[in-house]
Amino acid sequence: MKEFPVYVVFSNLKLVEMISQFLFILLLSVGIYFFVIRVKKVMRNINLGREKVINDRKSERWQTMARVAMGQSKMGSRPVAAFFHLLIYIGFVIINIEVLEIMIDGVFGTHRVLSFLGGFYDFLIGSFEYLAIGVLVACVVFLVRRNVIRLKRFHMAEMTSWPKSDANLILITEIFLMTAFLVMNASDALLQSRGVPHYVMAGAFPVSSSLFGMLGSYSNEALIMIERGCWWFHIVGIIAFLNYVPYSKHFHILLAFPNTWYSTLNPKGQFNNMESVTNEVKLMMDPAAVPPPTDPNGVPQRFGAKDVKDLNWKQLMDAYSCTECGRCTSVCPANITGKLLSPRKIMMDTRDRLEEVGKNLDQKGADYDDGKSLINDYIKEEEIWACTTCNACVEACPILIDPLSIILDLRRFKVMEESAAPAELNGMFTKMENNGAPWQFSPADRMNWTEN
């Protein structure tokens, strides 16, 4: 069969390039638009929470973010997972330099626009390829851990079809993206070696060169189609991934940084005073005291939290930041001993309820009340009272999420607003009210044990 030269196949190459540029710019613009819309909705939802001022000890906060979010310091307790997660993390960050080049090429119709960097560019492309194969291996390992070894924390009751599919979908997508990247480079390198116009000599290909034997028999036209197909698949996949992330547990890729910066720096187990209680005491002690201003969201000032709007914005950010890794639940003594509590489920339920409230706000307005609440409709009383407040979940979280603070606020609501504490606690409260201590003794008899 006669092989047609490239200029015959692409007789109007300039027109093809212009159409390609237009489609790329349109795709990129649409992708960024929908991503921004989604991020704005998430930010709106987070801001439905109560105000909480966090701007103290800034130097310590920057150090915490650098150590935990960037340095992955909390991952080290599980070395195998830490190593492969680090591969994916570094690959995700560094390979985005290559994505930047793809975007520039797509907008301006160039090819390997950063090739002017010379030897350093060769080093970059070679490094990207080694990272790509590392990411591939890491994704396969994580798929095996989830679906073959079936680690228990990935298959607990709250891990229904969507949370399971979410993780697998991202891992499989990463494998396809890295494969497309290596095949694209292999095709590109072969086209360079054949002196095909537009394919400038640039880059080092230590990994993709292993594909030369498989692709070497293809014609120039076929290689161009493969290279362009992989190029488009790679960038379309990244734009789709960008818009998928804010709907998924993988939003922690972005939220881990602000979430660790705003994390509490107080000792674990230190309780905060409720502002609503403080205000009540001030009003009782001083009749001239000025009542606190009305909540900007119009939410009645409650003792504790009944629904997501009663939580503060940092707790709601925690919910969106949750990676659903299950480390918190796997170390929870209540869960280990068979009780209903799962700290991961607390965070997932909070996020799901917040999403529902946000949708109601969009569709039915700010005044709509669906009659639901976080406690009872999403989180059962049995869950919050199973907690021992040991802080194991807080200690285990790789990005410093605090499920305990939500549990405590839900408990406070049940006790202070509904007087719905367990019988054991109600008995203790009665004794404290009558005797000034949790024991069934009169204060006058408290020192009787010292006699004789």
C-alpha positions in Angstrom: 0.0 0.0 0.0 1.3 3.4 -1.0 2.2 5.6 2.0 1.0 9.2 1.6 3.4 11.9 2.8 2.4 13.9 5.8 1.7 17.1 3.8 -1.0 15.2 1.8 -2.7 13.8 4.9 -2.7 17.3 6.5 -3.0 19.4 3.3 -4.3 22.3 5.3 -2.2 21.9 8.4 -2.6 25.6 9.4 -6.4 25.3 9.4 -6.2 22.0 11.5 -4.0 23.8 14.0 -6.3 26.8 14.3 -9.3 24.5 14.9 -7.3 22.5 17.4 -6.4 25.8 19.3 -10.0 27.0 19.3 -11.3 23.6 20.6 -8.6 23.6 23.3 -9.2 27.1 24.5 -13.0 26.4 24.5 -12.5 23.2 26.5 -10.1 24.8 29.0 -12.4 27.8 29.5 -15.5 25.6 30.1 -13.5 23.3 32.4 -12.2 26.2 34.5 -15.7 27.8 34.6 -17.4 24.8 36.0 -14.6 24.2 38.5 -14.8 27.8 39.8 -18.6 27.5 40.1 -18.3 24.3 42.1 -15.6 25.7 44.4 -17.7 28.8 45.0 -20.6 26.6 46.1 -18.3 24.6 48.5 -17.0 27.9 50.0 -20.6 29.1 50.3 -21.6 25.9 52.1 -18.6 26.1 54.5 -19.5 29.7 55.3 -23.0 28.6 56.4 -21.3 27.6 59.6 -20.9 29.9 62.6 -18.1 32.4 62.7 -14.9 31.4 64.3 -11.8 33.6 64.3 -8.6 31.7 63.7 -5.6 34.0 63.1 -3.3 33.4 66.1 0.2 32.0 66.2 0.7 32.4 62.5 4.3 31.2 62.4 3.3 28.0 64.1 0.4 27.5 61.7 2.7 27.9 58.6 5.1 25.4 60.1 2.2 23.0 60.8 0.9 23.3 57.2 4.5 22.7 55.8 5.1 19.7 58.0 1.7 18.0 57.7 0.2 19.0 54.4 3.4 19.4 52.3 5.7 17.1 54.3 3.1 14.3 54.8 4.4 13.9 58.4 1.3 12.2 59.7 1.4 9.5 57.0 4.5 7.8 58.5 2.7 5.7 61.0 1.9 3.3 58.1 5.1 3.2 56.1 4.0 1.2 53.1 1.0 3.4 52.5 3.1 6.5 53.2 5.8 5.5 50.6 3.3 4.9 47.8 1.2 7.9 48.7 4.3 10.0 48.6 5.0 8.8 45.0 1.5 9.8 43.9 1.8 13.1 45.7 5.1 14.1 44.2 4.1 12.8 40.8 0.9 14.9 41.0 2.7 18.1 41.9 5.8 17.8 39.6 4.1 16.4 36.5 1.8 19.4 36.6 4.8 21.3 35.2 4.3 19.2 32.1 0.6 20.0 32.1 1.5 23.7 32.1 3.5 23.1 29.0 0.6 21.2 27.4 -1.7 24.2 28.1 0.7 26.7 26.6 1.1 24.5 23.5 -2.6 24.1 23.2 -3.4 27.8 23.4 -0.6 29.0 21.1 -0.3 26.0 18.7 3.4 25.4 19.7 5.0 22.0 20.5 7.2 21.5 23.5 7.5 25.2 24.1 9.8 24.8 27.0 12.4 23.0 24.9 14.6 26.2 25.0 15.6 25.1 28.4 18.0 22.6 26.7 19.6 20.0 29.0 17.4 21.0 31.9 14.4 20.3 29.8 15.7 16.8 29.0 16.2 16.3 32.8 12.6 17.4 33.5 11.0 15.1 30.9 13.1 12.2 32.0 12.2 12.9 35.7 8.5 13.1 34.7 8.7 9.7 33.1 10.3 8.1 36.1 7.6 9.7 38.3 4.9 8.5 35.9 6.0 4.9 36.2 6.2 5.4 40.0 2.6 6.7 40.1 1.5 3.8 37.9 3.0 1.3 40.3 1.5 3.1 43.4 -2.0 3.2 41.9 -1.8 -0.6 41.2 -0.7 -1.2 44.7 -3.5 0.8 46.2 -6.0 -0.9 43.9 -4.8 -4.3 45.1 -5.0 -3.2 48.8 -8.6 -2.1 48.3 -9.9 -4.8 46.1 -7.8 -7.9 46.5 -6.3 -7.7 50.0 -9.5 -5.9 51.0 -8.2 -4.0 54.1 -10.9 -3.8 56.7 -11.1 -0.1 57.0 -12.0 0.3 53.3 -15.0 -2.0 53.6 -16.8 -0.8 56.8 -20.5 -0.1 56.9 -20.3 3.5 55.9 -18.2 2.6 52.8 -21.2 2.1 50.5 -21.0 1.8 46.7 -20.1 5.5 46.0 -17.2 5.9 48.5 -15.7 2.6 47.2 -16.2 3.5 43.5 -14.8 7.0 44.1 -11.4 5.8 45.2 -11.2 3.1 42.5 -12.3 5.6 39.8 -9.5 8.0 40.6 -6.8 5.3 40.8 -7.9 3.8 37.4 -8.0 7.3 35.9 -4.5 8.0 37.1 -3.3 4.8 35.5 -4.8 5.7 32.2 -3.4 9.3 32.3 0.1 8.1 33.1 -0.1 5.4 30.3 -1.3 8.1 27.9 1.6 10.3 28.9 4.2 7.6 28.3 2.7 6.6 24.9 2.5 10.2 23.9 6.2 10.7 24.7 7.2 7.5 22.9 5.3 8.6 19.7 6.8 12.1 20.0 10.3 10.8 20.3 9.9 8.6 17.2 8.5 11.5 15.2 11.4 13.6 16.3 13.9 11.0 15.2 12.3 10.8 11.8 12.5 14.6 11.3 8.8 15.1 11.0 8.0 18.9 10.8 6.6 20.5 14.0 8.2 17.8 16.2 11.3 19.6 17.5 14.2 17.6 18.9 13.7 18.0 22.7 13.4 15.8 25.8 14.8 12.6 27.2 12.7 9.5 27.2 14.3 6.9 29.5 11.0 5.1 30.2 8.9 5.6 27.1 11.8 4.5 24.9 10.9 0.9 25.9 7.8 1.3 23.7 9.8 2.1 20.6 9.8 -1.6 19.5 6.0 -1.7 19.7 5.4 1.6 17.9 8.4 1.7 15.5 6.6 -0.1 12.7 3.9 2.5 12.5 3.9 5.2 9.7 4.4 8.8 10.5 0.7 9.5 10.0 -0.3 6.8 12.4 2.3 8.0 15.0 0.9 11.6 14.7 -2.6 10.3 15.3 -1.4 8.3 18.3 0.6 11.2 19.7 -2.3 13.7 19.2 -4.8 11.2 20.5 -2.8 10.7 23.7 -2.2 14.5 24.0 -5.9 15.2 23.9 -6.8 12.3 26.2 -4.3 13.5 28.7 -5.5 17.1 28.8 -9.2 16.2 28.6 -8.7 13.7 31.4 -6.9 16.3 33.6 -9.7 18.9 33.0 -12.3 16.2 33.8 -10.3 15.2 36.9 -10.2 18.9 37.9 -14.0 19.1 37.9 -14.5 15.8 39.5 -12.3 16.5 42.5 -14.6 19.0 44.3 -17.3 16.4 44.3 -15.1 13.7 45.7 -13.0 12.8 48.8 -10.0 13.8 46.7 -10.8 17.4 47.4 -8.3 17.0 50.2 -5.7 17.5 47.4 -6.5 21.2 47.7 -8.2 21.5 51.1 -5.4 19.8 53.1 -3.4 23.0 53.0 -5.9 25.5 54.5 -7.3 22.8 56.7 -3.9 22.2 58.4 -3.2 25.9 58.6 -6.5 26.5 60.5 -6.2 23.4 62.6 -6.4 23.8 66.4 -3.0 24.3 68.1 -4.4 23.7 71.6 -3.6 20.5 73.5 -5.8 17.6 72.5 -8.7 17.2 74.9 -8.9 20.9 75.8 -12.5 21.9 75.8 -13.6 25.2 74.5 -16.1 27.4 76.3 -19.4 27.8 74.5 -20.0 31.4 73.6 -23.8 30.9 73.9 -23.3 29.8 77.6 -20.9 32.6 78.3 -23.4 35.2 77.0 -26.2 33.7 79.1 -24.0 33.9 82.3 -23.1 37.5 81.5 -26.8 38.5 81.0 -27.7 36.8 84.3 -24.9 38.4 86.3 -25.2 41.9 84.7 -28.7 43.0 83.7 -27.1 45.9 81.9 -25.1 43.6 79.6 -25.8 44.0 75.9 -27.3 40.9 74.3 -25.1 39.3 71.6 -25.8 40.3 68.0 -28.1 38.1 65.9 -26.4 35.4 63.9 -25.8 36.7 60.3 -27.3 33.5 58.9 -30.5 34.0 61.0 -29.9 30.7 62.9 -31.2 30.7 66.5 -28.3 30.7 69.0 -28.2 27.2 70.3 -26.3 25.4 73.0 -24.3 23.0 71.0 -25.2 21.8 67.5 -28.4 20.3 66.1 -27.6 20.8 62.4 -24.7 21.8 60.2 -25.4 25.5 60.5 -24.8 25.3 64.2 -21.3 24.1 63.7 -18.5 26.5 62.9 -17.0 27.0 59.5 -13.8 25.1 60.4 -15.8 22.0 61.3 -17.5 22.2 58.0 -14.2 22.6 56.2 -13.0 19.5 58.0 -16.0 17.6 56.5 -15.1 18.6 53.0 -11.4 17.8 53.6 -12.0 14.3 54.8 -10.0 11.7 52.8 -12.2 8.8 53.9 -9.1 6.9 54.6 -10.5 5.3 57.7 -7.5 5.8 59.9 -9.6 7.5 62.5 -12.1 4.7 62.6 -9.5 2.0 62.6 -8.0 3.3 65.9 -11.3 4.2 67.6 -11.7 2.1 70.7 -15.5 2.3 70.5 -15.6 1.1 66.9 -13.0 -1.7 67.7 -15.2 -3.0 70.5 -18.3 -3.2 68.2 -20.1 0.0 69.0 -21.9 2.0 66.3 -19.5 5.0 66.3 -17.3 5.6 63.3 -15.4 9.0 63.3 -15.1 8.7 59.5 -18.9 8.3 59.2 -19.4 11.4 61.4 -17.4 13.5 58.9 -19.0 11.9 55.8 -22.5 12.5 57.3 -21.7 16.1 58.1 -20.5 16.6 54.5 -23.6 14.9 53.1 -26.0 16.9 55.2 -24.2 20.1 54.3 -24.5 19.3 50.6 -28.2 18.7 51.1 -28.6 22.0 52.9 -26.7 23.7 50.1 -28.9 22.2 47.4 -32.0 23.3 49.3 -30.6 26.8 49.4 -30.0 26.8 45.7 -33.4 25.3 44.7 -35.8 26.5 47.4 -34.3 29.6 49.0 -32.9 30.5 52.3 -36.2 30.3 54.2 -36.9 26.6 53.3 -36.8 24.1 56.1 -36.7 20.4 55.1 -37.4 19.3 58.7 -34.2 17.4 58.9 -31.1 17.8 61.1 -27.6 16.4 61.4 -28.4 14.7 64.7 -31.1 12.0 64.4 -31.5 12.1 60.6 -27.9 11.5 59.8 -26.1 10.7 63.0 -27.8 8.6 65.7 -27.6 9.3 69.4 -26.0 5.9 70.0 -23.1 7.0 67.9 -22.2 10.2 69.8 -22.6 8.6 73.2 -20.3 5.7 72.3 -17.4 8.2 72.0 -14.9 8.0 74.9 -13.4 11.4 73.9 -9.9 9.8 73.9 -8.8 11.8 70.8 -7.4 8.7 69.0 -9.3 9.8 65.9 -7.8 13.3 66.0 -4.3 12.0 66.5 -4.6 9.5 63.6 -5.9 11.9 61.0 -3.2 12.7 58.3 -4.6 16.2 57.8 -5.6 17.1 61.4 -9.4 16.8 61.1 -11.2 16.9 64.4 -14.3 14.6 64.5 -14.4 14.9 68.2 -15.4 18.6 68.2 -18.5 17.7 66.1 -19.4 14.9 68.5 -19.1 17.1 71.5 -21.2 19.9 70.0 -24.0 17.3 69.1 -23.8 16.0 72.7 -24.1 19.5 74.1 -27.2 20.1 72.1 -28.8 16.9 73.3 -28.0 17.6 77.0 -28.6 21.4 77.2 -31.4 21.8 74.7 -33.3 18.5 74.9 -32.2 17.1 78.3 -31.7 13.9 76.4 -28.5 12.6 78.0 -28.2 8.8 78.9 -29.7 7.8 82.2 -26.2 7.3 83.7 -25.3 10.9 83.0 -28.7 12.3 84.1 -28.1 10.6 87.5 -24.7 12.2 87.7 -26.0 15.6 86.8 -28.7 15.4 89.5 -26.1 14.5 92.1 -23.9 17.4 91.0 -26.9 19.8 91.3 -27.9 18.5 94.7 -24.6 17.6 96.3 -22.0 19.6 94.4 -20.3 16.3 93.4 -21.1 13.3 91.3 -21.5 11.0 94.3 -24.6 10.2 96.4 -23.3 11.9 99.5 -24.3 15.1 101.2 -21.5 17.7 101.2 -21.6 17.5 105.0 -20.7 13.9 104.9 -17.9 14.2 102.3 -15.1 13.9 104.8 -16.5 11.0 106.8 -14.0 8.6 105.2 -11.2 10.3 107.2 -12.6 9.3 110.6 -10.6 6.8 112.7 
